[in-house]
């Protein structure tokens, strides 16, 4: 469920963030949501994420697919 959140930030930061998000073809809201998700994910606590990797989180959207089945088929063909 999406909920609206109001933030007060410096205008220049907002403008830069919008430009950055546009360059990554992602909405600013989604970019912030992904960032907060990484920050609050218990599995990632204590793990340092490089700025490059952090900037790429959530950029690629994959269709939900049974990758295990695809990988099994790949291995079956490879080792025939």
Beta strands, then each sheet from edge to edge (+ up, - down):
end
